[in-house]
Amino acid sequence: MENDLSSVRSNKNGFLDLDYLLEWMKPALKNTKIFRMYNYGEPFLHKGLEEFCRKINSINDKVEIGISSNGTSFGTNERIERIINSKIYSIIVSLHGGTAETVCKYMGPKFQFDKAVDNISRLMAIKRKLGAKYPLVNLKSVLFKWNDSDEEIDSFADLAKRLNVDAYHFVPTGGKIGTKRYPSGSNEWKQFVAQGLSEVNFSGHDNIEEAIAILDD
């Protein structure tokens, strides 16, 4: 289907009816291993997200729920606690750089970089306070032609360390704005991967690399 169909992206009010969706999913949920909420919107804008995830887990507690987010819509500390308690397995936060100047080149000039950083910081702090292992929080940077230098890569890695996330990783992209230094499939990218620079795990969870690979394939 075409990528820009409005009927694919949303219904009339812009939010999915999660009760209806859950009923539709139920026959398949018991045999579902991974459930991903990626693309076509920001999942955390939906106020029913945590309860939806909790209900999925109540049907099948083996489902690994993965969410992709830009990090700006986690909300209050109380909501962050609900997010942590909703049995979400992993949250990939796409920032694509270590500074607002770099990130906004792709995310747009209105992107609230400081808000995203604050939200991630609070999420990690509350995780520690609650002694929670999940969700695994993984910072993601797509490599473009403006953020693939050593300086930009180090800046992103430093931000991930300061935020105390569980992991961070890089993904090359192509086209006119894609990385020229580390094209996908190139020897340069393969060497970057072989050096252990493409995926860095701070968390001590043995299976996070596998989760990252599955969620980003």
C-alpha positions as CSV (number, residue, x, y, z in Angstrom):
1,M,0.0,0.0,0.0
2,E,1.1,3.6,-0.5
3,N,3.0,5.1,2.3
4,D,1.0,8.3,2.5
5,L,-2.5,6.9,2.6
6,S,-4.4,8.8,5.3
7,S,-6.5,5.7,5.9
8,V,-3.3,3.9,6.9
9,R,-1.9,6.6,9.0
10,S,-4.9,7.3,11.2
11,N,-8.6,7.3,11.6
12,K,-10.7,10.5,11.6
13,N,-9.6,11.8,15.0
14,G,-5.9,10.7,14.7
15,F,-6.0,8.1,17.4
16,L,-6.5,4.3,17.2
17,D,-9.4,2.8,19.1
18,L,-7.3,0.5,21.3
19,D,-10.2,-1.5,22.7
20,Y,-11.3,-2.4,19.1
21,L,-7.7,-3.1,18.1
22,L,-7.2,-5.4,21.1
23,E,-10.3,-7.4,20.3
24,W,-9.1,-7.7,16.7
25,M,-5.6,-8.9,17.9
26,K,-6.8,-11.4,20.5
27,P,-6.9,-14.5,18.3
28,A,-3.2,-14.0,17.4
29,L,-1.9,-12.7,20.7
30,K,-1.3,-16.1,22.4
31,N,1.1,-17.1,19.6
32,T,2.7,-13.6,19.3
33,K,6.4,-13.3,20.3
34,I,7.1,-9.6,19.4
35,F,4.6,-6.7,19.1
36,R,6.1,-3.5,17.6
37,M,4.6,-0.1,17.6
38,Y,6.7,1.7,14.9
39,N,6.1,4.3,12.2
40,Y,2.9,6.3,11.5
41,G,2.9,8.5,14.6
42,E,4.1,8.8,18.2
43,P,2.7,6.0,20.4
44,F,3.1,8.0,23.7
45,L,0.7,10.7,22.5
46,H,-2.1,8.1,23.1
47,K,-3.2,8.3,26.7
48,G,-4.4,4.7,26.6
49,L,-1.1,3.3,25.7
50,E,0.0,1.9,29.0
51,E,-3.3,0.2,29.7
52,F,-3.2,-1.3,26.2
53,C,0.3,-2.7,26.8
54,R,-0.8,-4.1,30.2
55,K,-3.8,-5.9,28.6
56,I,-1.6,-7.4,25.9
57,N,0.7,-8.7,28.6
58,S,-2.2,-10.1,30.7
59,I,-3.2,-12.2,27.6
60,N,0.3,-13.3,26.9
61,D,3.1,-12.5,29.3
62,K,5.8,-13.7,26.9
63,V,5.1,-11.0,24.3
64,E,8.0,-8.6,23.9
65,I,6.4,-5.2,23.3
66,G,8.7,-2.8,21.5
67,I,8.0,0.9,21.0
68,S,9.7,3.5,18.9
69,S,9.5,7.1,20.1
70,N,11.0,10.6,19.7
71,G,11.0,10.9,23.5
72,T,9.0,14.1,23.8
73,S,5.7,12.7,25.0
74,F,6.4,10.6,28.1
75,G,4.6,13.1,30.3
76,T,4.6,13.4,34.1
77,N,6.6,11.3,36.6
78,E,3.4,9.5,37.5
79,R,2.8,8.6,33.9
80,I,6.4,7.4,33.5
81,E,5.8,5.0,36.5
82,R,2.7,3.7,34.7
83,I,4.8,3.2,31.5
84,I,7.4,1.2,33.5
85,N,4.7,-0.9,35.1
86,S,2.9,-1.6,31.8
87,K,5.3,-4.4,30.8
88,I,6.8,-2.7,27.8
89,Y,9.9,-4.6,26.9
90,S,11.9,-2.0,25.0
91,I,11.7,1.7,24.0
92,I,13.9,2.9,21.1
93,V,14.2,6.7,21.3
94,S,15.3,8.2,18.0
95,L,17.4,11.3,18.4
96,H,20.0,11.1,15.6
97,G,22.6,13.3,17.3
98,G,24.0,14.6,20.6
99,T,23.0,18.2,20.3
100,A,19.8,20.1,19.4
101,E,21.5,21.6,16.3
102,T,22.3,18.2,14.8
103,V,19.1,16.5,15.8
104,C,16.9,19.3,14.3
105,K,18.5,19.0,10.9
106,Y,16.4,15.8,10.5
107,M,13.6,16.2,13.1
108,G,12.8,19.7,12.1
109,P,13.3,23.1,13.7
110,K,10.4,22.7,16.1
111,F,11.6,19.5,17.6
112,Q,11.9,19.8,21.4
113,F,15.3,18.3,22.0
114,D,15.7,19.5,25.6
115,K,12.3,18.1,26.4
116,A,13.2,14.7,24.9
117,V,16.5,14.7,26.9
118,D,14.6,15.6,30.1
119,N,12.0,12.9,29.5
120,I,14.7,10.2,28.9
121,S,16.6,11.3,32.0
122,R,13.5,11.1,34.2
123,L,12.5,7.7,32.8
124,M,15.9,6.3,33.6
125,A,15.9,7.9,37.1
126,I,12.5,6.4,37.9
127,K,13.5,3.0,36.6
128,R,16.4,3.1,39.0
129,K,14.2,4.3,41.8
130,L,11.8,1.4,41.2
131,G,14.5,-1.2,40.7
132,A,13.0,-2.0,37.3
133,K,14.8,-3.8,34.5
134,Y,12.3,-2.9,31.8
135,P,11.6,-1.2,29.5
136,L,15.1,-1.4,28.0
137,V,15.8,2.1,26.8
138,N,17.9,2.2,23.6
139,L,19.0,5.5,22.0
140,K,19.1,5.4,18.2
141,S,20.9,7.5,15.7
142,V,20.3,7.2,12.0
143,L,23.5,8.2,10.2
144,F,23.2,11.0,7.7
145,K,25.8,12.9,5.8
146,W,25.8,15.6,8.5
147,N,26.2,13.4,11.6
148,D,28.6,10.6,10.6
149,S,31.9,12.3,11.6
150,D,33.9,11.0,14.6
151,E,32.9,14.2,16.5
152,E,29.2,13.7,15.9
153,I,29.3,10.0,16.7
154,D,31.2,10.7,20.0
155,S,28.7,13.5,20.9
156,F,25.8,11.0,20.5
157,A,27.6,8.4,22.5
158,D,28.4,10.9,25.3
159,L,24.7,11.9,25.5
160,A,23.7,8.2,25.8
161,K,26.2,7.8,28.7
162,R,25.0,11.0,30.4
163,L,21.4,9.8,30.2
164,N,22.4,6.4,31.6
165,V,20.3,4.5,28.9
166,D,20.6,0.8,28.6
167,A,22.1,0.9,25.1
168,Y,22.6,3.0,22.0
169,H,23.1,2.2,18.4
170,F,23.6,3.6,14.9
171,V,21.8,2.8,11.7
172,P,23.1,3.9,8.2
173,T,20.7,5.3,5.7
174,G,21.0,6.1,2.0
175,G,19.7,8.6,-0.5
176,K,20.8,12.2,-1.0
177,I,20.9,12.9,2.7
178,G,22.4,9.5,3.7
179,T,25.8,8.8,5.3
180,K,28.7,9.0,2.8
181,R,31.1,7.7,5.3
182,Y,29.4,4.5,6.3
183,P,27.0,3.4,3.5
184,S,25.0,0.3,4.4
185,G,26.8,-2.9,3.3
186,S,30.1,-1.1,2.7
187,N,33.5,-2.2,4.1
188,E,33.6,1.0,6.2
189,W,30.2,0.1,7.8
190,K,31.3,-3.6,8.3
191,Q,34.5,-2.4,10.1
192,F,32.4,0.0,12.2
193,V,30.2,-3.0,13.2
194,A,33.2,-5.2,13.8
195,Q,34.8,-2.7,16.1
196,G,31.7,-2.8,18.3
197,L,30.8,0.8,17.6
198,S,27.4,0.2,15.9
199,E,25.7,-1.2,19.0
200,V,26.8,-0.5,22.6
201,N,25.1,-2.1,25.5
202,F,25.4,-0.6,29.0
203,S,22.7,-2.6,30.7
204,G,24.1,-6.0,31.3
205,H,21.1,-7.7,29.6
206,D,22.5,-10.4,27.5
207,N,19.7,-10.4,24.9
208,I,19.5,-6.7,24.2
209,E,21.6,-6.9,21.0
210,E,19.3,-9.6,19.7
211,A,16.3,-7.4,20.6
212,I,17.8,-4.5,18.8
213,A,18.5,-6.6,15.7
214,I,14.9,-7.9,15.7
215,L,13.3,-4.6,16.2
216,D,15.4,-2.8,13.6
217,D,15.5,-5.4,10.8
